[in-house]
Amino acid sequence: MGTEHGTSLDPRDNRQRRTLLQVTGLNAGLFAGLIVAGLASESSALIANALDNLSDAAAYALSFFAVTRSDRWKVAAASVTGVMLLVLAVGVTVDALRRFVVGSEPLGPWMMAAAVGAAAINLWCIFLLRSQHGEDVNMRAAWTMSINDFASNFGILLAGGLVVLMGRNWPDLVVALLIALVAISGGVRTLKDAHQTLQSSGTDSTGHRHD
C-alpha cells in the first residue's frame, strides 16, 4: 500500500501509475477526436461518447494522483469518478431530449467510422488495465469506465448503420440515452464499491480509523 503523502513507490504502484498515465492520454485523445466527429456529424451518441472519454481522462488523472496515497485517497478518487459518470448521464440525457425536440440530421457513415476507431483505442485501454483491475477500488473504477466505453462504441456503430438504412435520427438519440444509462450503472456501481471499501478499511467519511 502507498503512503498518505505518496513518498514511496512499490512495483505495483509504479505499474498502476504507468498504466493510468497511458489510459489518460488515450482517453484525452479520444475526446478530441470524437467531439470533432460528433459536432461535424450532428451525432448525440458521438458527443455523449466524447464527453464520456473526457470524464474518463479526468478520472484517470485523479486516480494517477491517488495511487501512492492511502485507501482514503483511493476511495475519494473512485467516488469522484462515480459522481462524474452520473453528471455525464444527466448532460447526455438533456442533449438527446433537446435534439429530439428541435431535430437533428446525424451522419451515419461518420458515426460508424468514429465508433470503429474509438473501439480499437478502448480495447487497447482494456488490454492495459486487464491485469490490474482487481487490485484496488481505484483500478476497478478505471476498468469499469473502459468497459463502458467499449460497449458504447458498439452501440454507436449499430446506430450509425440504422441511420444510414432508415434516414432517421432516432437510433442516434436512443444510443445516446443508452450511453447515459450505462454511465448511471457504472457510476452507482463505483460509488457502492467505494463505500464498501471505506467500510472494510475501517475508515469513516472524515478519514478517522475505527479500531
RABEL-V427172 format. One record per pair of residues at least 24 apart in sequence whose ideal C-beta (glycine too) atoms are under 6 Angstrom apart, sorted by the first residue. I is the first residue (numbers start at 1). J is the second residue. If there is no record, write none. Layout:
# RABEL-V427172
i->[I:I]
j->[J:J]
This chain:
# RABEL-V427172
i->[2:2:4:6:6:13:13:16:17:17:19:20:20:20:21:22:23:23:23:24:24:24:26:26:27:27:27:28:30:30:37:37:41:41:41:42:42:42:43:43:43:44:44:44:44:44:44:45:45:45:45:45:46:46:48:48:48:49:51:52:55:55:56:59:63:63:66:71:72:72:74:74:74:75:75:75:77:78:78:78:78:78:79:81:81:82:82:82:85:85:85:86:88:89:89:89:92:92:92:93:96:96:96:100:104:106:106:106:108:108:108:111:111:112:112:115:115:115:118:119:122:122:122:137:137:137:140:141:144:144:148:148:152]
j->[68:69:70:68:69:67:68:67:64:67:128:60:63:64:64:128:60:125:128:57:60:61:121:125:53:56:57:57:118:121:110:114:106:107:110:104:105:106:106:111:172:95:96:99:172:173:176:156:159:172:175:176:111:114:92:176:179:152:88:88:84:88:145:84:138:142:138:201:203:207:136:137:138:194:197:198:138:137:138:141:190:194:194:141:190:187:190:191:183:186:187:187:183:180:183:184:176:179:180:180:173:176:177:173:169:163:169:172:160:163:164:156:160:157:160:153:156:157:153:153:146:149:150:193:194:197:193:190:186:190:182:186:179]
